[in-house]
Amino acid sequence: MSDATANQGQQHAGDDEPGIPHPYHLVNPSPWPLVGALSGGVFTTGMVIGMHGGGWWLVPIGVALILLTMFLWWRDVIKESVVEKAHSLITKIGMRYGMLLFIASEVMFFVAFFWGYFDPALGFGDTRQYERLAYTGDAWPPEGMYTIPPFGLPFMMTMILLLSGTTVTWAHHALREGHTKEAANALGITVGLGIAFLCLQVYEYDHAPYAFTDGVFPSAFFMATGFHGFHVFIGTCFLAVCWWRTTKGHFTPDSHFGFEAAAWYWHFVDVVWLFLFTVIYWWGAGATPPAH
């Protein structure tokens, strides 16, 4: 290929993308999808072993591997965006579609947990299959099952998540207007609220009036709220990376999809919690537990 032909090909790719010979996102071979899948497998295996009484020793190893994968993968993506300038307009459109599809898959993930809750709650199918899980009669929650009062700690956690949704929106507007310092402050508050939510959820689990193996209601409760808490943890890490990138000036008013993806994910986490609060805590409220 002659130099003239090469220059013509680069001009065809777009005048606003100097140095990029094509508008598509052809990344270098990366080990992180495979490493991430293996890390998630270690974490899931540890959860299954722990739920069956084999101990939780594998869970922190899985969490550590997931965090390491997130750090190294984000490092490479930031290098592509900031150093190599490889994220063209078409690349960003593809990333938007990818993030939307990912959130859609997360919606179906939680649909499975809600179905696992509604199935015994509404008495679908043969209720005798729940006898070994202490499901008795047609009452829901099961007779004699104490539940967590919805308008105590769960309501406070709801207010924290809703407030974090407003602060992340505040950060987005500040970033679009070019107020980088204000956006960083708002993101810092959002990360703090996410950490506060997680701390309260740990406290709630420690003081819950039932254990995971006490019946179908506790199992559905811990699975649904526990995986939501894990998503809050991932979202908090996501926003913490965005806070660091904001302080480093990686985002501009016209180019900040990394932050937008984190904001979409965080709003999704907020909406899921509203359904959890309404269905599990409020609608599923039973007898008030005795005071500790």
N, C-alpha and C positions, 0 to 999 in steps of 0.2 A: 504494500500500500504506500502510495506517495505521501509526502508531507501535506500537499494540497488536499488530498482526499481525507486525510486524518483531521485536518483543520475543519473541513466542511462537516465531518461527522460530529465534531465537538460543537460546532455552531448549531447543528440541527438538534442537539440535545437540549438546548436552551441557553439563551444569553445570560440568564440570571444564575446559572450554575457553572461558573468557570472552573476548569480543571476536572470536571466530571464528564467522561466520554459518552455516557448514556444516562437516561433519567431513572433507571431501575435500581433496585437495591440487591446487588449481588454480593452477599457478605462472604468473608473468608470462612473456611471450615471452622466450626466451633464445637468444643466438647461439652458445653454447658447444658444443652437440652438433654443429653444422655446422663450427665452427672446429676442434673436436677431430678430426672425421673428416678434414678437410683436412690437419691437422698429422700425423695418422697416415699419410695418403697420401704426404706429403712424406718422412717417415721411411722408409716401405716402399720408395718409389722410390729413395731414396738407398742403401738396403741392396742392392737389385737391381743398381743401377749399380755399386756397389762390388764385389759378387760376380762381376761380369762384367768386372772390370779397368778400370772407368772412373773409379776414384778414389772416396774416401769423403767428399768435401767436402759433400755434401748431408745426410749423416747428422747432424752436429752441429746443423744448422739445424732439422731435424725434431725432434730432442731438445729444443732450446730452445723451439720452438713448443708441443710437448707440455707442457713444464713451465709455460710461460706460461698455457696453457689450464687446466691443473690448478689453478694458483694462483687465477686469476680465477673459475673455476667453484666451487671450494671457498669462496672469499670470499662468493659469492652464496648458497650453501647455508647457510653459517654465519649469514649475515644473516637468512635465512628462519627458522632454528631459534632463534637467540639473541635477535635484535632483534624480528622480527615475530611470533614464537611461532606460526608457521604449521604446525608439525609436530604434528598431533593423533595420537591413538591409531591411528585408521584409516590415517593417513598412514604411520606407522611400520610397520604391518603390511604395507602395500604396498611399502615400502622393503626389508623383509626378503625378501619374495617376489622382488623385483627383484634383490637381491644373490645370492640362491640361484640364480636363473636365469642370472645373469652367471657365477657360478662353474661351473655346469653347462656353459655354452658354452666356458669355459676348459678344462675337462676334455676336451671333444671336440677342442679346438685341439691339445692335447698328444697325444691319441690319434693324430692324423695323423702327428706326428713319430715316435711309437713304431712306427707301421705302416711308415713309411719306413725305419726301422731293421731291423725284423723281416723285411721282405720280402726283402732280399738275404741277411740273416743265416741265415734258415731255407730259402732257396732256392725261394721261391714263384715260379711262372711260369717264363719262359725266362731263364735266367741269362746268356745271351749278350748281353742288353741292357745288362749292366754291364761289358762288356769295355772300353768306352771310359773307364770310371771305374776302371780298374786292378783290376777284380774278376777274380781268377784262381782256377780250381779250385773245390772245394767247401769250402775252409777259411774259417773266420771267426774273427777278422779275416782279411782277405786275406793270402796268404803274403808274408812279408817286411815286414809292416806292424807297426811298433813302436807300442805303446800306453802310456798313462800308468799307472804302478803304482797300483792302487786303494787300497791301504792306506798311501799316503803322503799327499800333499797333498789328494786327494779325500776321504779319511777324516777329515782335520782339518776340512775344509769341512763335512762331514756333522755332525760334533760341534758345530760353531758354529751351524748351523741348528737342530739339535735343542735346543741350549741356549737359543736365541732363542725357540723355541716354549714353553719352560717360563717364561721371563721375561715373555712377553706374557700367559700365563695367570696368572702372579703379579700382573701389573698389573690384569687383569680382576677378580680376587678382591678386591684392595685397593680398587678403585673401587667395587665393589658393597658393600663394608663401610664406605665413606665415608672411607677413608684416601687422600686426594687426593695428598698429598706422596709417599707410598710408591708410589702408582700412577705418578706422574710419574717417579720414580727408576727403576722397573722398565721403563718405556717408553724412557727414555733409554738404558738398557743394551741393550734390544732393538734400537734404532736403531744403536747402536755395533756390535753383532754383525752386523747387516745390512751395514754399511759394511765391516767386516772381511772378510766373505764375498766381497763384490764385489772388494775389493783382491786377495784370494788368487786369485780367478778370472782377473783380469787378469794376474797373475803366471803362472798356469798356462797361459794362452793364449800368453803371450810365450815360454814355455819348452817348448811342445808339440813333440813330435818329428815333426809333420806340419803341413801347411797345409790350408786349406779346399779347395783344388782338387787335392789329392793322391789322391783316390779316393772311393769311396762311403762308406767308414767315416769318414774325416775330415769329409766333408760332413754325414753324419748326426750326428756328434758335435757339431760346431760349431752346427748348426741347433738341435738339441734343448737342449743346455746353454746356448747363447747366448740363446735366447728365455727359458729359465728365468732366466738372469741378469738379463735385462731385466725380468722379473716381480719379481725380488728388488729391483731398483732402484725400480720403481713402488711395491712394498709398503713399502720403507724410507721413501719420501717420504710415503706414506699414514700410517705410524706416526709420522713426525716431525710431521706436522700434528696428529695426535691428542695427541702429547706437548705441543705448544704449547697446544692447547685445554685440556688437563688443567691446565696451570699457570695458565691464565686462569680456571679454574673453570667452564668451559662444560658439563662433565659432572657428573651427580649419580648417586647409587646407583640411582635409578629411571629415569633418562633418559640413555642414553649409547650409542645405536645407532651413531653415527659410529665409536666405538671398536670396538664389536662387529663391524661390517663389516670394519674393518681387521684384526681378529684372525682372523676367518674366512678372509680372503684370505691372511694369513700362514701359517695352518695348511695351507691348500691348497698354497702354495708349498713348505712342508716336505715334504708327502706326495709331491709330484711329484719332488722331489730324491731321496727315498728310492728311488723307482722308477728314476730315472736312474742313481743310484749302483749299484744292484743289477744293472741290465740292461746299461748301457754300460760302466761302469768295471770291475765285478767279473765278470759273465758274459761280457762282451766283451773280457776281458783277453787280450792276446797276448804277443808278445815284449817283454821289458823294454828300453826305449830305452837307448842308451849314455849314459854320464855326460857331462854338459856340462862 
